[in-house]
Amino acid sequence: MIPFVDLRAAHAEVADEVRQGFDRVLLNTSFVQGPDVAAFEEEFAAFSGVPHCVGAGNGTDAIELALRACLTPPPHTDVTPSEVILPANTFVATAEAVIRAGLRPVLADCDDEYLLLDPEAAASAVGPDTAAIIPVHLYGQQAPMAAVHDLATRHGLAVVEDAAQSQGSGQAGRPPVGLAATSFYPGKNLGAYGEAGAVLTSSPALARAIRLLTGHGSEVKYQHETLGFNSRLDTLQAVVLRAKLKRLAHWNDLRRAAADRYATLLSGIEGIRLPQTAPGNLHVWHLYVIRVPERDKVLAGLQDAGIQAQIHYPVPIHLQPAFRHLGHTPGDFPTTEKAATEILSLPLHPPPPPPPPPPQNPPHRPTNVFLPLHPHLTPTHQEQIAETLSTLL
C-alpha cells in the first residue's frame, strides 16, 4: 500500500520535541493562548516574511476573519452584501468563508495551464458591488499576484490571499503580502494534529482587528469592543506547528525533488499531462496533480494496485448543491469543469529520513524502536506508481 499522505512517519520526525512541548503545556496548564501560541505566530510570520501573524481555529475561519476585518460592515446595518471574486477551481471552504462573512461569492474560471485564477476572467467578473478578490494559491504555487494586484488597484478592491496550500512558496516580483489566510489541516505541508489556521498581514491595524474577532471581540477581559467569535489557535497545536516549522523548508525541498522525479518518470507515458510551474514561481508541491483521459478508470486502477491517489476536486463549486443559489449551470466555467474530469492527485510527501546510527555500545536488552505503519514516499514507490500508470494508459 502506498498512502496518499503518511502522518505517522511525519510524526516520527518530531515526536520527541512534540512530547516535550505537550509536557510543558500540561505542567503549566497554559491550554488557551499559552506562550507557544505567541511564539509560533512570531516564528511563522518571520518564515513568511510578513510582520504579523494571528492564529485561528482553522483555515476556513482564517479566510472569514480576514474578510470580516477588511470588508464586513458593522452588524445590523442595512447594506447590500458586497461581492468577492474567487476562482471556480478551489476547495469549497474559500466560497464558504465568503458567505459566512455575509458577502456574496462571484466565481471566475481558471487558466488551462496552471489551473489558477485567470486574471482576464476575474476582470470580467468585476461589477459595481465587487469589494474584494481572493486569489487561491492552489496545489502549492501562487496565483498571478502582479495581475491580481493590478486589477485590485484599478477597481479599489481588497486582496485576501487563500494560502492554505502554499506554505513556503514564493513568486519573483510579486507585491508584498497585505492579507493572507492559511490552513494547518494535518495533511498540509505544515500540518497540525487537528484543526488550526492563521492570518498573515502587513497591517498592524488589521492584525489587531483580526485578533479581536478571534476572541469574542475582546482585548481586555470582559470588555468587548465588537462582535466576534471563538476561533483561537490551540496551544497544543502551536507546539506541533513550532516543531514542524523548523523542518518545513527542508520538507519542501524534498517535495520539489519528488516532483522532479515524477516529471522524469511520467514524461514518456502517452496520455498524461504533467503539472507545470508558472514562470517566477517557487512551487512547494502540496499536491502533484496530473491530467489523464478516463480519469475515473485510471483512479480505480491505481487504487486496485494499492496506490491511494485522490481527486482535488471532482465537483466544482458552482455545481455543488450548497451553491445552487448562485444560479450557475454546467458550462459556465468550462476550463474548471473540464479539469474536474481529468485531474488526479498522486501521492507526494517527503521521503523518510535516514535511520540513526547504531549506538557504540548497545545494551544487552530489548530496545524499543518506533516503526511507522506506512513509510514515507520513496523513489521506489514513485517508480511503482509510474509503472502502474503506464499500464493503465
N, C-alpha and C positions, 0 to 999 in steps of 0.2 A: 504494500500500500504506500503510495506517495501522497502525503497530505497536502492540502492547499496551503495551509499555514501550520506551523509546528510551535505552539505556545509552550509546550513542556520543555523543549530543547532551548527555546529562548530564555525561559525562566532559569534554567540551569546555569546560565552565564552570570546571572545577577542574584542568585538565590541567597548567598551569604550576606550580601550587602542589604538586600531587602529584609531579611530576617532580623538583622541588627537594627535596621530602621524601625521595623514594627515593634521590636522590644523597647526601643527608645520612646516611641509614641505611647505604648501601653504603660510604661513606667511613669511617664509624665502626665498621662491622661489628657494629652493635647489632641483630642479627637476632632474638634471643629476649629478650622483656621489656625492650626498649630504652626510652629516655626518652619516646618518643612514646606508648607504651602507658600509662604513668602519667599523662602529660599528657591523653590522651584520656579516661581514666577520671575524672579530676578535672573536665574540661570537661563531659562528658556527665552526670555526677552533678549539677553545678550547673544545667545546662539542664533536667534532670528534677526539680529541687527536692528531691533526696534526698542525704543525706550521703555515701553510699558507693556506688561502682560497681566491680565486679570483672569484667574482660574474660574471655571464654571462647572456645573454638574455634568454636562455632556456637550457634544458638538452642535446639536440642534439648538439647545439653549444659547450657545455662544453666538450663533447667527442671529437669533431673535434678540439677544441682548444688544448686539451691535446695531441692529436696525432700530430698536427702541431708543437707544441713546442718541442716534443722529437724525431720526426721522419722525417717530411717532408723536402726534400732537398730544397735549395734556388730556387726561381722561375726562369723559363726559362733555367733550366739545363736539359740536355738530360740524364735522369736517369730512368731506368725501375721501374715502381711502385712497392714499397715494399708490401709484403703480411702481413695481420694481421689476426690471428686466433681468432675466436669468436664462441660462441655456436649457433647452428641452432635454438635452442629454446630460443628466446628472442624477444623483440619488434623490429620492423623494424628499428627504429632510430639508433640502435647500428651499423648495417651494413651500413645504410645511411651515418652516420658520417664518416665512414672509406672511402667511395667513395668520399665524399665531400672533404676530406683531400688529395685526389689524390693517395689513396692507394687501394689495392685490398683485399676484404674480402675473407677469406678462412674459411669455416664452419666446425664445428666438432659437433658430436652428443652429447646429454646429457645422464646422467645416468638415470636408470629407477626408482630409489628410491626417489631421491630428485628433479629430472628434472633440475639439474645444469650441468655445463660443465663437461664432462667426461675427466679426465686428460689423460687417455690412448688414447682416440680418438684425443685429442689435440696433443699429442706426435706424433701420426701417420700423422697428418696434417702438421708437420714442414717440410719445404723444403729449398732450397738454398736461396730463396728470402724472407723468413719469417723474419720480423723485430720486430713484437710485438704480444702480446696476450691480449685479452680483456676478463677477467673473469666477468661474469654478476651475480650480487647478486640478484637472482630472487625471487620474491614473498615475500621478507623480510628477507632472510637468505643468508649468504655469501657463495660463491663458495669455493672449497677446496684450500685455498691460499697457504698452505705449498707445496702441489704438483705443483701448478701453478708456484710458485717461483723457485722450484727445476728445473722444465722444462725450465723456462726462464734463469736461471743461466747456465745450461748446454749448451744452444744454443745462449747465448748472446742476449736475447730478452728483449725489453722494456715491462713493465706491466702497462696497463691502466685499472683500475677497473671501471666498469659500476655500480655505486652505487645508481642509480635512485630510487630503490625500497627498500633501506636498511638503511635509516637514523636512527641511534641509535642502529644498530645491532652490534654484536661482535662475536669474534671467538677466543677460547683459543689457545695459542701457535702460532698464525699466525705472519708472519713478519710485521713490521710496514708499514703503507700506504706510498707508494712512490708517486703515482699519481692516482687520482680517480676523476671521474666526477659524478655529481648528478643532479637531476631534482627537481624543486619545482612546478611542474604542480599541479593545485588545488587539485586533488584527492590523492596526495601523503601523506604519514604520516606527512611530513612537507610541506604543500602546500601554495602557494601564491594565490593571487586573479587575476591571469593571468599567463603569461609565465615568467619563471625565472629558473636559474640554477647556478651551481658553479663548480669550480675545486678545489680540495684539493691536496696539495703536501707538502712533507717534504723538497723540494729543493728550496732555495731562488732564484737560477738561473732560474728554471722552472717557479716559480711564477712570476718573472719579465717578462719572455718571454711571458707568457700567458696574463699578464696584457697589454703588448704592443699590442698583437694581438687583444684584445677586443676593443681597442681604436685607430684603424687605424694605428697601428704601432708607436704610438707617446707617449712619456713620457713627453716631453716639447711641449707646444702648437705650432703647425705649423712646428714642426721638426719631421720627420718620418724616423725612423731607418730601418723599414722593412714594407713589405706589410701586412696590417692587415685588419680588417673589424669592423663593429659596432655591438658589442654584449655585452653591459654593463647591469649590474643588475639595474633595475629601482629603484629609491629612494622610491617610494610609496610601491613597492613590498617588499623592505627591511624593511619598517615599519611593514608590516603584518608578515613577517618572524620572526622578533625580538619578536613580541608579542607571536607568536605560539611556538617559540623555547623554551620559558620559561616553556611551558606545555608539550613539546614533550615526555620527559621521562615518565611522568605520563600517557599520552595518550598511549604510547607504552605498559606500564604495563596493562592498561585496554584492549588493543588489545590481549595481551597474555592471560588474564583472559577469554576473549570471545572465543579465540581459544580453550582453555581448556574446556570450556563449550560445544562448538561444538563437541569436541572429545568424551565427555561423552554422549551427546545426540545422536550422529550418530553411535557410535561404535557397536550398536546391529542391525543396518539395513543392511540386506544382499545386496551385490552388490556395496556398497560404499567402495572405497579405500581412506582412510584418508591421509592427508599430514603428512609427518614426518620431524622432525628436525634432521639435521646431528649432530653427536657427536661433542661436543665442541662449537656448535653454539648458540648464543643468538638471537633468532628469534624475529622480530618485526611485523610479520604478516601483511605486506602491503596487501597481498591477501590471502584468505583462499581457496585453490584450491583442491577440491576433484576430484576423477575419478570415473565415472559411465558408465555402459553399456547403449547403446541407448541414448547417451548424448543429442542429439537434441530434442528427445521426452521428456526427463526429463526437459530440459530447458524450452520448451514450456509449460509444466505443471506448473512449478514454476511461470512463467510469467502470466499464466492464473489465478493463485492464488494470483496475486498481489505482487509477490516476484521478485525483479529486480536482478536476477543472471546474470552473464556475462561469456564470454569465453576469456581467456588470454593464448594462441592466437589461433584462429581457423585455420589459414593457415600459415604454416611455411615459413620462409624467402625464402628458396630455391625453393618454389613452387609459389612464387609471380611473376606476370608478370614483375615487375620492375627489378627483379634479374635473368631474363632468361639468360642474357649474361654469368652468372657463369657456365652454362652448366649442371645443375643438373636435374635429373629426379626423379619421385616418386620411393621410395625405397632406395635412397642414405643415408638417415638418419632415419632408421626405428624406433628408440625409440622416437625421436621427432615427427615423423609422427603418430605413434600410440597414443601418448599422446594427440595430437591435436584433435583426435576424441573422447577423453574421458574426458578431463579436464573441470571443471565447477567451477567458482568462486562465492562463496556465499557472501552475504552482511556481512561485518565485519568492524565496526568502534566503537570508544569509546561510551559508554552509556552516557545519559545526566547527567550533574551534579545535585546534589540535589537542590531543589528550595531554594532561600534565605529566611531567617526567616522574618515573617511579622514585620512591624515597630511597636514599642511600642505604639505610639500614632498616628494611621493612620488619615490623614486629611479627613474631611468630604467633599470630592470632588472626581471626577473621577480620576483614576490613569492609566497612560499609561503603559502597560506591553508588553514586546516583547515575542511573542509566535512563535517558529519556525513552518513552514508549515509541516515539517516532523520530528518526534522525532529521536534521536539517536537510534541505535540498542540496544534493551533491551533483558534481558533473555526471556521475553515472546515472543518477535519476533523470537528469536532463537528456542524456543520450537515449534512455528508455522512452521518455516522452516523445522525443523526435522520431524514433523508430515506430512507435505506435501511430503517430500522426501520419507518417509516410504510408503505413499500411492502410489506414482508414481512407486516405485521399487518393 
